[in-house]
């Protein structure tokens, strides 16, 4: 006959974890939300042809997912058959029967009962369909109760033979017997009662069996360890376990266990330790009991838990809903990506987590993102922001402490936010491995500081350090030099040109100065080329004096023109020779914006490239200028060839000589 058989389930409960996937819409309309829900009732809801279509969907799903099934599922065994029943009593498919016969298992149902799902799937000739065929027939047989018919009366032996004519006993299915009920209000006491009722008589043997079943902490002890507790051999311990499982399977009803199963299905996703506490808080258990114990006993009694236990390191055990279609591999991939995106400072937004879930494995249900927000170790900071500690040194806390120390102990949260944004842009510009950091908002920063009352005090929108640190000992020497230079300046404010000359005189590389003024969280630009230290109030009189001195310096770009050769020439008066950034005049910006021009020296060697952005700012002159050796005050001519995409640089000394033309042509 073969799979599917009328009156038998279409989906084996043994493989439920990999069959928790949405059923077709027309099946969901009949109450079958997932393929795993297709039990024997499907034959009453659909036509035989439709049931065969659903059976094909079940087989296809098993074929795709069995290789990546959870380890717990692959280790699961189908359990013993009722007494007197053999494989010949199940209408197995010919292919399945032949494969079992070749493996010499057809006549040994006891060995099959001890074989795991992984072992059954590895039998030659047992594919996905044969595996489903065997498990559905096996589970259907287990749901039947069998009794032995009374022995036929023994008649007098035939005079022609000395052999008895009595027939052997025959197993005949009868109606299901009502399972025994254990009415204990608390699940832990109900399990103890179940162990006393169906377990061994010896208290020591029961203790060993409880350890073997993992009823203490959810982790089953080895046969050897359980045998030592019971004072028995490994083999005897195995026999006791098998006998207990055979006696319990489908023969008892535990209402307290049913309540625990329902409760865990509603609180998932959560940590296993938190789930154990919830059972006590809700009055279901008197002591914390591991959810894995609830799941294991529920499977044994024929219940269908709506949760699964996943092992996700380093977080630990997770109680996840079975309808979330997640497994340990999926959780690890998403958690690893969340941590990567949160680096270096650990801030991440709820929207980013939803985006990551979609990127890793496609569209998932909305609750999957919350799964990580609950057990991923993240602190909720407010307005959708979370803090996930990715480094035990907590660089976010360290940076806030350093910024507060430089500022004198207190800073508005908006200034801290700008400091984080500059530091993260620095890492991205440097091609850092973890360049996907999220600049935190003001709410995120205030939320983190409130969660660290031992380090920070939040007053409205400002943060104060409880124990200020010495920034001179914590900040890198080069960055410390910039801070000290500004703090020693009159009014604690400097023009960029004066700032650059002062720090270069103290041994700072000009390129390093340019990088730090762009990305350091401790330096703040006031506008108009003026710089100060973030959180320090500069002297307004000195600011006004520097602005007036700035107005008398004249323009950097002295003019532009078209050359007879058709090149676009820009004349620039050099105020500095390091970290040169030139603004293209607005009248000619459209010719150069968004383009890159190659620079080559007169000897034919390359000297880098000049880049012009959409706003007209151009940079990249450093390699050529370092070869030409100009001085401040010299005139720099830039000839852009728009057709070839090259630029020629010509330096004319300020004294007017230099028509010897120190030039770089491209």
C-alpha positions as CSV (number, residue, x, y, z in Angstrom):
1,X,0.0,0.0,0.0
2,X,2.7,2.5,1.1
3,X,2.6,6.2,2.1
4,X,0.2,7.9,2.4
5,X,-2.2,5.5,4.0
6,X,-5.8,6.5,4.6
7,X,-6.5,7.1,8.3
8,X,-2.8,7.5,9.2
9,X,-1.0,10.9,9.7
10,X,0.6,12.6,6.8
11,X,3.3,14.2,8.8
12,X,5.3,12.2,11.4
13,X,5.5,13.8,14.8
14,X,9.1,12.5,15.2
15,X,10.2,15.0,12.5
16,X,8.0,17.9,13.7
17,X,10.8,20.4,14.1
18,X,11.7,20.4,10.4
19,X,8.0,20.3,9.3
20,X,7.0,23.5,11.1
21,X,6.6,25.5,7.9
22,X,3.4,27.1,6.7
23,X,1.0,24.8,4.9
24,X,-0.7,26.0,1.7
25,X,-3.3,28.7,2.2
26,X,-6.2,26.4,1.4
27,X,-4.9,23.9,4.0
28,X,-4.6,26.7,6.6
29,X,-8.2,27.6,6.0
30,X,-9.1,24.2,7.2
31,X,-7.1,24.6,10.5
32,X,-3.8,23.1,9.4
33,X,-1.4,26.0,9.9
34,X,1.8,24.0,9.3
35,X,2.8,20.8,7.5
36,X,3.6,19.4,10.9
37,X,-0.1,19.6,11.8
38,X,-1.2,17.2,9.1
39,X,-2.2,14.3,11.3
40,X,-4.9,11.7,10.5
41,X,-7.6,14.4,10.6
42,X,-6.4,15.5,7.1
43,X,-8.2,12.5,5.5
44,X,-11.5,13.8,6.9
45,X,-10.8,17.4,5.7
46,X,-9.5,16.7,2.2
47,X,-10.0,14.3,-0.7
48,X,-7.6,11.4,-1.1
49,X,-6.0,13.2,-4.1
50,X,-5.4,16.3,-2.0
51,X,-3.9,14.3,0.8
52,X,-1.5,12.8,-1.7
53,X,-0.5,16.3,-2.8
54,X,0.1,17.3,0.9
55,X,2.1,14.1,1.4
56,X,4.4,15.1,-1.4
57,X,4.9,18.5,0.2
58,X,5.9,16.7,3.5
59,X,8.3,14.5,1.7
60,X,9.9,17.4,-0.2
61,X,10.3,19.4,3.1
62,X,12.0,16.4,4.8
63,X,14.3,15.9,1.8
64,X,15.5,19.5,2.0
65,X,15.8,19.8,5.8
66,X,16.8,16.4,7.1
67,X,20.5,17.0,6.5
68,X,20.5,20.2,8.6
69,X,18.0,18.9,11.2
70,X,18.7,19.7,14.9
71,X,21.0,17.2,16.7
72,X,18.2,16.4,19.2
73,X,15.9,15.3,16.3
74,X,18.5,13.2,14.7
75,X,19.1,11.4,18.0
76,X,15.4,10.7,18.6
77,X,14.2,7.1,18.4
78,X,10.7,6.0,17.3
79,X,10.1,4.0,20.5
80,X,8.8,0.5,21.0
81,X,5.8,-1.1,19.2
82,X,2.9,-2.5,21.2
83,X,3.4,-6.2,22.0
84,X,2.8,-8.7,19.3
85,X,2.9,-6.2,16.4
86,X,5.5,-6.7,13.6
87,X,6.4,-4.8,10.5
88,X,4.3,-7.1,8.5
89,X,1.2,-5.7,10.2
90,X,2.1,-2.2,8.8
91,X,1.3,-1.6,5.2
92,X,4.7,-0.3,4.3
93,X,5.8,0.6,0.9
94,X,7.6,-2.1,-1.0
95,X,10.7,0.0,-1.3
96,X,10.8,0.6,2.5
97,X,10.2,-3.1,3.2
98,X,13.0,-4.2,0.9
99,X,15.5,-1.7,2.3
100,X,14.8,-2.9,5.9
101,X,15.0,-6.5,4.7
102,X,18.4,-5.9,3.1
103,X,19.6,-4.3,6.3
104,X,18.3,-7.3,8.2
105,X,15.9,-5.2,10.3
106,X,12.6,-6.3,8.9
107,X,12.3,-9.1,11.5
108,X,13.8,-7.1,14.4
109,X,11.4,-4.3,15.3
110,X,13.1,-4.1,18.7
111,X,16.3,-3.0,17.0
112,X,14.4,-0.5,14.9
113,X,12.8,1.0,18.0
114,X,16.3,1.8,19.3
115,X,17.5,3.2,16.0
116,X,17.8,7.0,15.9
117,X,16.3,9.1,13.1
118,X,19.8,9.7,11.8
119,X,20.6,6.0,11.7
120,X,17.3,5.2,9.9
121,X,18.0,7.8,7.3
122,X,21.5,6.3,6.7
123,X,20.1,2.9,5.8
124,X,20.8,2.2,2.1
125,X,17.5,2.6,0.2
126,X,15.8,4.7,2.9
127,X,15.2,8.1,1.3
128,X,13.0,10.9,2.5
129,X,9.8,9.2,1.3
130,X,10.7,5.8,2.9
131,X,11.7,7.5,6.1
132,X,8.3,9.3,6.3
133,X,6.6,6.1,5.3
134,X,8.2,4.2,8.1
135,X,7.7,6.8,10.8
136,X,4.0,7.6,10.0
137,X,3.2,3.8,10.1
138,X,5.2,3.3,13.3
139,X,3.5,6.2,15.1
140,X,0.1,5.1,14.0
141,X,0.7,1.7,15.3
142,X,1.9,3.1,18.7
143,X,-1.4,4.9,19.0
144,X,-3.3,1.6,18.9
145,X,-3.8,-0.5,22.0
146,X,-3.5,-4.2,21.6
147,X,-4.7,-7.2,23.7
148,X,-4.1,-10.9,23.4
149,X,-7.1,-13.0,22.5
150,X,-8.0,-15.8,25.0
151,X,-6.2,-19.0,24.1
152,X,-8.1,-21.5,22.1
153,X,-9.1,-24.6,24.1
154,X,-6.6,-27.4,23.8
155,X,-8.2,-30.4,22.1
156,X,-7.0,-33.9,22.3
157,X,-4.1,-34.6,20.1
158,X,-4.8,-36.2,16.7
159,X,-4.0,-39.9,16.7
160,X,-2.1,-39.3,13.5
161,X,0.2,-36.7,15.0
162,X,1.8,-36.0,18.3
163,X,2.0,-32.2,17.7
164,X,-0.4,-29.9,19.4
165,X,-3.1,-28.3,17.2
166,X,-3.5,-25.2,19.4
167,X,-3.0,-21.8,17.6
168,X,-0.7,-19.1,18.9
169,X,-2.0,-15.9,20.5
170,X,-2.8,-13.2,18.1
171,X,-2.7,-9.4,18.7
172,X,-6.0,-7.7,17.9
173,X,-6.5,-3.9,18.1
174,X,-9.2,-2.6,20.4
175,X,-10.5,0.8,21.3
176,X,-8.0,3.2,23.0
177,X,-7.9,2.9,26.8
178,X,-8.3,6.1,28.8
179,X,-4.8,7.1,30.0
180,X,-4.1,7.2,33.7
181,X,-4.3,10.7,35.2
182,X,-1.8,12.2,37.6
183,X,-3.6,15.0,39.4
184,X,-0.8,17.0,41.0
185,X,-1.2,20.8,40.8
186,X,2.6,21.5,40.4
187,X,4.5,20.1,37.4
188,X,7.7,19.2,39.4
189,X,5.6,17.2,41.9
190,X,3.6,15.6,39.0
191,X,6.9,14.4,37.4
192,X,8.1,13.0,40.7
193,X,4.8,11.2,41.0
194,X,5.1,9.9,37.5
195,X,8.6,8.6,38.3
196,X,7.3,6.8,41.4
197,X,4.4,5.3,39.5
198,X,6.0,4.0,36.4
199,X,9.7,4.0,37.5
200,X,11.7,1.4,39.4
201,X,10.8,0.6,43.0
202,X,14.2,1.4,44.4
203,X,14.6,5.0,45.4
204,X,18.3,4.9,44.3
205,X,17.4,3.5,40.9
206,X,14.8,6.3,40.5
207,X,17.5,8.9,41.3
208,X,19.7,7.3,38.6
209,X,16.8,7.3,36.1
210,X,16.0,11.0,36.8
211,X,19.6,11.9,36.2
212,X,19.6,9.9,33.0
213,X,16.4,11.7,31.8
214,X,17.9,15.1,32.7
215,X,15.1,16.0,35.1
216,X,17.4,18.0,37.4
217,X,19.1,20.5,35.0
218,X,17.8,19.5,31.5
219,X,21.1,17.8,30.6
220,X,20.8,14.0,30.5
221,X,23.6,12.1,32.4
222,X,25.5,9.4,30.6
223,X,24.5,5.8,31.2
224,X,27.7,5.3,33.2
225,X,27.1,8.4,35.4
226,X,23.4,7.4,35.9
227,X,24.5,3.9,36.7
228,X,26.9,5.1,39.4
229,X,24.1,7.0,41.0
230,X,21.8,4.0,41.0
231,X,24.6,1.5,41.8
232,X,23.9,-0.4,38.6
233,X,25.8,-1.2,35.4
234,X,25.4,0.8,32.2
235,X,23.4,-1.9,30.5
236,X,21.0,-2.3,33.4
237,X,20.5,1.4,33.5
238,X,19.7,1.4,29.8
239,X,17.1,-1.4,30.4
240,X,15.4,0.6,33.2
241,X,15.2,3.7,31.0
242,X,13.7,1.8,28.1
243,X,11.2,0.1,30.3
244,X,10.1,3.4,31.9
245,X,9.7,5.1,28.5
246,X,7.7,2.2,27.1
247,X,5.4,2.1,30.1
248,X,4.8,5.9,30.1
249,X,4.5,6.6,26.3
250,X,0.9,7.6,25.7
251,X,-0.5,5.9,28.8
252,X,-0.6,8.9,31.3
253,X,-2.1,12.3,31.3
254,X,-0.5,15.0,33.4
255,X,-2.6,18.2,33.5
256,X,0.1,20.2,35.3
257,X,2.5,19.3,32.4
258,X,-0.1,20.5,29.9
259,X,-0.3,23.8,31.6
260,X,3.5,24.1,31.6
261,X,3.7,23.3,27.9
262,X,1.1,26.0,27.1
263,X,2.8,28.6,29.3
264,X,6.2,28.0,27.7
265,X,4.7,28.3,24.3
266,X,3.4,31.7,25.1
267,X,6.5,33.2,26.7
268,X,8.9,32.0,23.9
269,X,11.3,33.4,22.9
270,X,13.3,33.7,26.1
271,X,16.3,32.2,27.9
272,X,15.9,28.7,29.4
273,X,16.8,30.0,32.9
274,X,14.3,32.8,32.6
275,X,11.6,30.3,31.4
276,X,12.3,28.1,34.5
277,X,11.8,31.1,36.7
278,X,8.5,31.9,34.9
279,X,7.1,28.5,35.7
280,X,7.7,29.2,39.4
281,X,6.4,32.8,39.2
282,X,3.1,31.7,37.5
283,X,2.5,29.0,40.1
284,X,3.0,26.1,37.7
285,X,6.0,24.7,39.6
286,X,7.3,24.8,43.1
287,X,11.0,24.9,42.0
288,X,12.7,26.0,38.8
289,X,12.5,23.2,36.2
290,X,14.4,23.2,32.9
291,X,12.2,23.7,29.8
292,X,14.1,20.8,28.2
293,X,12.6,18.5,30.8
294,X,9.1,19.8,30.0
295,X,9.7,19.3,26.3
296,X,11.1,15.8,26.7
297,X,8.3,14.5,28.9
298,X,5.7,16.1,26.7
299,X,7.1,14.3,23.6
300,X,7.0,11.1,25.7
301,X,3.3,11.5,26.6
302,X,2.2,12.4,23.1
303,X,1.7,16.2,23.6
304,X,2.7,18.7,20.9
305,X,4.8,21.5,22.5
306,X,4.7,24.8,20.7
307,X,8.3,25.6,21.6
308,X,11.7,24.2,20.9
309,X,15.0,24.3,22.8
310,X,18.0,25.7,20.9
311,X,21.6,25.8,22.1
312,X,23.1,29.1,21.0
313,X,26.6,29.8,22.4
314,X,27.8,31.9,24.1
315,X,24.2,32.9,25.1
316,X,23.2,29.4,26.1
317,X,19.9,27.6,25.9
318,X,17.0,29.4,24.2
319,X,13.3,28.6,24.3
320,X,12.1,29.5,20.8
321,X,8.6,29.1,19.2
322,X,8.3,26.3,16.8
323,X,6.4,28.4,14.4
324,X,9.2,30.9,14.1
325,X,11.0,28.6,11.6
326,X,14.4,29.2,13.3
327,X,17.2,26.9,14.2
328,X,20.6,27.2,15.9
329,X,22.5,27.9,12.7
330,X,20.1,30.7,11.7
331,X,20.3,32.3,15.2
332,X,24.2,32.2,15.2
333,X,24.3,33.8,11.7
334,X,22.0,36.6,12.7
335,X,23.6,37.2,16.1
336,X,27.1,37.3,14.5
337,X,25.9,39.9,11.9
338,X,24.2,42.0,14.6
339,X,27.4,42.1,16.6
340,X,29.4,43.0,13.6
341,X,27.1,45.8,12.7
342,X,27.1,47.1,16.4
343,X,30.9,47.3,16.5
344,X,32.9,49.1,17.6
345,X,30.8,50.8,20.2
346,X,27.8,48.5,20.5
347,X,25.0,50.8,19.5
348,X,22.3,49.4,17.2
349,X,18.8,50.3,16.3
350,X,15.8,48.0,16.1
351,X,15.4,48.8,12.4
352,X,18.9,47.5,11.7
353,X,18.1,44.2,13.4
354,X,15.0,43.7,11.2
355,X,17.2,44.5,8.1
356,X,19.8,42.0,9.2
357,X,17.3,39.2,9.7
358,X,16.0,39.9,6.2
359,X,19.5,39.9,4.7
360,X,20.7,36.7,6.3
361,X,17.9,34.3,5.5
362,X,15.1,36.3,3.7
363,X,11.8,37.5,5.1
364,X,10.9,36.3,8.6
365,X,8.1,36.9,11.0
366,X,8.2,40.1,13.0
367,X,8.8,38.3,16.3
368,X,12.2,37.0,15.1
369,X,13.9,40.3,15.5
370,X,12.5,40.6,19.0
371,X,14.1,37.2,19.7
372,X,17.5,38.8,19.6
373,X,16.5,41.9,21.5
374,X,15.3,39.6,24.4
375,X,18.1,37.2,24.7
376,X,21.0,38.7,22.8
377,X,22.3,40.4,25.9
378,X,21.2,43.9,24.6
379,X,20.2,46.7,26.9
380,X,17.2,48.8,25.7
381,X,18.2,52.5,25.7
382,X,15.0,54.0,24.4
383,X,13.4,55.0,21.1
384,X,14.4,51.7,19.4
385,X,18.0,51.9,20.4
386,X,19.9,49.0,22.0
387,X,23.4,48.5,23.4
388,X,25.1,45.2,22.8
389,X,28.4,44.8,24.5
390,X,30.8,43.5,21.8
391,X,34.0,44.2,23.7
392,X,34.6,43.6,27.4
393,X,36.6,46.9,27.5
394,X,33.4,48.8,26.5
395,X,35.0,51.3,24.2
396,X,31.7,53.4,24.2
397,X,32.0,53.9,27.9
398,X,35.7,54.7,27.6
399,X,35.2,57.3,24.9
400,X,32.4,59.1,26.9
401,X,34.7,59.1,29.9
402,X,37.6,60.6,27.9
403,X,35.3,63.3,26.3
404,X,34.0,64.3,29.7
405,X,37.5,64.5,31.1
406,X,38.8,66.7,28.3
407,X,35.7,69.0,28.7
408,X,36.2,69.3,32.4
409,X,33.8,66.7,33.7
410,X,30.4,67.6,32.0
411,X,29.1,67.7,28.4
412,X,25.7,68.0,26.7
413,X,24.6,64.8,25.1
414,X,24.5,66.5,21.7
415,X,28.2,67.2,21.9
416,X,28.9,63.5,22.8
417,X,26.8,62.5,19.8
418,X,28.9,64.6,17.5
419,X,32.0,63.1,18.9
420,X,30.8,59.6,18.3
421,X,29.9,60.5,14.7
422,X,33.4,61.8,14.0
423,X,35.1,58.8,15.5
424,X,33.0,56.3,13.6
425,X,33.6,58.2,10.3
426,X,37.3,57.9,11.1
427,X,37.1,54.1,11.3
428,X,35.1,54.0,8.1
429,X,37.5,56.2,6.2
430,X,40.4,54.0,7.3
431,X,38.8,50.9,5.9
432,X,38.4,49.4,9.3
433,X,37.3,45.8,9.4
434,X,34.2,46.7,11.4
435,X,33.1,49.8,9.5
436,X,29.4,49.3,9.9
437,X,29.2,51.0,13.3
438,X,26.0,53.0,14.1
439,X,26.5,56.6,15.3
440,X,24.3,56.7,18.4
441,X,21.6,59.3,18.9
442,X,21.3,61.5,21.9
443,X,18.6,59.2,23.3
444,X,21.0,56.2,23.0
445,X,23.8,58.0,24.7
446,X,21.6,59.2,27.6
447,X,20.2,55.7,27.9
448,X,23.6,54.1,28.1
449,X,24.8,56.6,30.7
450,X,21.6,56.0,32.8
451,X,22.4,52.3,32.8
452,X,25.9,53.1,34.3
453,X,25.0,55.0,37.4
454,X,28.3,54.1,38.9
455,X,30.1,56.0,36.2
456,X,27.8,58.8,35.0
457,X,25.1,61.1,36.2
458,X,22.5,62.3,33.8
459,X,21.0,65.8,34.4
460,X,18.3,66.6,31.8
461,X,20.3,66.4,28.5
462,X,23.8,66.6,30.0
463,X,26.1,63.9,31.3
464,X,28.5,64.4,34.2
465,X,31.3,62.0,35.2
466,X,31.1,60.5,38.7
467,X,34.8,59.8,38.8
468,X,36.7,61.9,36.2
469,X,39.7,60.3,34.6
470,X,43.0,61.9,33.7
471,X,42.8,62.3,29.9
472,X,46.5,63.0,29.6
473,X,47.2,59.4,30.5
474,X,44.5,57.8,28.4
475,X,44.5,59.7,25.1
476,X,47.0,58.9,22.4
477,X,50.1,61.2,22.3
478,X,49.4,62.8,18.9
479,X,45.7,63.6,19.8
480,X,46.9,64.8,23.2
481,X,49.3,67.3,21.5
482,X,46.4,68.8,19.5
483,X,44.3,69.2,22.6
484,X,47.1,70.8,24.6
485,X,48.0,73.2,21.8
486,X,44.4,74.6,21.7
487,X,44.1,74.8,25.5
488,X,47.3,76.8,25.7
489,X,46.2,79.2,23.0
490,X,44.8,82.7,23.9
491,X,41.1,82.3,24.4
492,X,41.4,78.5,23.8
493,X,40.6,79.0,20.1
494,X,43.0,79.0,17.1
495,X,42.8,79.6,13.4
496,X,43.5,76.4,11.4
497,X,46.7,77.8,9.8
498,X,48.1,78.8,13.2
499,X,46.9,75.5,14.6
500,X,48.7,73.5,11.9
501,X,52.0,75.4,12.3
502,X,51.9,75.0,16.1
503,X,51.4,71.2,16.1
504,X,53.8,70.6,13.2
505,X,56.4,72.5,15.2
506,X,55.7,70.0,18.1
507,X,56.5,67.0,15.8
508,X,53.1,66.1,14.5
509,X,53.0,64.9,10.9
510,X,51.0,67.2,8.6
511,X,48.9,64.4,7.2
512,X,48.1,63.2,10.8
513,X,47.0,66.7,11.7
514,X,44.6,66.7,8.7
515,X,43.1,63.4,9.7
516,X,42.7,64.4,13.4
517,X,41.0,67.7,12.5
518,X,38.6,65.7,10.4
519,X,37.8,62.8,12.7
520,X,38.9,63.5,16.3
521,X,36.0,63.6,18.8
522,X,37.9,66.0,21.0
523,X,38.4,68.8,18.5
524,X,35.6,71.0,17.4
525,X,35.3,73.4,14.4
526,X,33.5,76.7,15.1
527,X,33.3,77.7,11.5
528,X,35.4,80.2,9.5
529,X,38.5,78.1,10.0
530,X,38.5,78.5,13.8
531,X,39.0,75.5,16.1
532,X,38.6,74.7,19.8
533,X,38.3,71.8,22.2
534,X,34.9,70.1,22.4
535,X,33.1,71.1,25.6
536,X,35.4,74.0,26.3
537,X,34.0,77.6,26.1
538,X,36.3,79.8,24.0
539,X,36.8,83.5,24.5
540,X,34.3,85.4,22.3
541,X,36.6,88.4,22.1
542,X,39.4,86.2,20.7
543,X,37.0,84.6,18.2
544,X,36.0,88.1,16.9
545,X,39.7,89.1,16.6
546,X,40.6,86.0,14.6
547,X,37.6,86.5,12.3
548,X,38.7,90.1,11.5
549,X,42.3,88.9,10.9
550,X,40.9,86.3,8.6
551,X,39.0,88.8,6.5
552,X,42.3,90.6,5.8
553,X,44.0,87.6,4.3
554,X,42.4,87.8,0.9
555,X,41.0,84.9,-1.2
556,X,42.7,81.6,-1.8
557,X,41.6,81.2,-5.4
558,X,42.7,84.3,-7.2
559,X,41.0,83.5,-10.5
560,X,40.3,81.2,-13.4
561,X,40.4,81.2,-17.2
562,X,40.4,79.1,-20.3
563,X,43.9,78.6,-21.9
564,X,44.5,78.8,-25.6
565,X,44.9,75.0,-25.6
566,X,41.4,74.6,-24.2
567,X,42.4,73.7,-20.6
568,X,40.6,75.1,-17.6
569,X,43.2,77.0,-15.5
570,X,42.6,77.9,-11.8
571,X,45.2,80.1,-10.0
572,X,45.6,79.5,-6.2
573,X,47.6,81.4,-3.7
574,X,49.1,78.8,-1.3
575,X,48.6,79.6,2.4
576,X,49.7,76.2,3.4
577,X,51.5,73.4,1.6
578,X,50.2,70.5,3.6
579,X,46.7,69.0,3.5
580,X,45.7,71.3,0.7
581,X,41.9,71.4,-0.1
582,X,40.9,73.8,-2.9
583,X,37.3,75.0,-3.5
584,X,36.4,75.2,-7.2
585,X,34.6,78.5,-8.0
586,X,30.9,78.1,-8.5
587,X,30.9,79.4,-12.1
588,X,33.1,76.5,-13.3
589,X,32.1,73.9,-10.7
590,X,29.8,72.0,-13.2
591,X,32.9,71.2,-15.4
592,X,34.9,69.5,-12.6
593,X,32.4,68.3,-10.0
594,X,32.3,64.5,-9.4
595,X,35.4,63.8,-11.5
596,X,38.9,62.4,-10.8
597,X,41.9,63.8,-12.7
598,X,45.3,62.0,-13.0
599,X,48.4,63.9,-12.1
600,X,51.9,63.0,-13.5
601,X,55.2,64.7,-13.0
602,X,57.3,66.2,-15.8
603,X,59.6,63.1,-15.8
604,X,56.6,60.9,-16.6
605,X,56.1,59.4,-13.2
606,X,52.7,59.4,-11.6
607,X,51.8,61.7,-8.7
608,X,48.4,60.5,-7.6
609,X,45.0,61.8,-8.5
610,X,43.0,64.9,-7.8
611,X,39.3,64.3,-6.8
612,X,36.6,66.9,-7.0
613,X,33.4,66.2,-5.1
614,X,29.9,67.4,-6.0
615,X,30.2,70.5,-3.8
616,X,33.4,71.6,-5.6
617,X,36.0,70.7,-2.9
618,X,39.1,69.2,-4.5
619,X,41.9,67.3,-2.8
620,X,44.7,64.9,-3.6
621,X,47.5,67.5,-4.3
622,X,49.8,66.2,-1.6
623,X,52.0,63.7,-3.6
624,X,52.7,66.3,-6.3
625,X,53.4,69.1,-3.9
626,X,55.7,67.0,-1.8
627,X,57.8,66.5,-5.0
628,X,57.7,70.1,-6.1
629,X,58.5,71.6,-2.7
630,X,56.5,74.9,-2.8
631,X,56.4,77.4,0.0
632,X,53.6,79.3,1.6
633,X,52.7,82.3,-0.6
634,X,53.6,80.7,-3.9
635,X,51.2,80.7,-6.7
636,X,49.8,77.3,-7.9
637,X,48.3,77.0,-11.3
638,X,46.1,74.1,-12.1
639,X,45.4,73.3,-15.7
640,X,42.5,70.7,-16.1
641,X,42.3,68.9,-19.4
642,X,38.6,68.0,-19.5
643,X,38.9,65.6,-22.5
644,X,41.8,63.5,-21.2
645,X,41.0,63.7,-17.5
646,X,44.4,65.0,-16.5
647,X,45.7,68.0,-14.6
648,X,49.0,69.9,-14.8
649,X,50.4,71.7,-11.8
650,X,52.7,74.7,-12.1
651,X,54.3,76.5,-9.1
652,X,55.4,80.1,-9.4
653,X,57.4,81.5,-6.5
654,X,56.1,84.5,-4.6
655,X,59.1,86.6,-5.6
656,X,58.1,86.4,-9.2
657,X,61.1,84.4,-10.4
658,X,60.3,80.8,-11.2
659,X,59.5,81.1,-14.7
660,X,61.9,78.2,-14.6
661,X,58.6,76.6,-13.7
662,X,58.7,73.9,-11.1
663,X,56.0,72.0,-12.8
664,X,54.2,68.7,-12.9
665,X,52.4,67.9,-16.2
666,X,49.7,65.4,-16.6
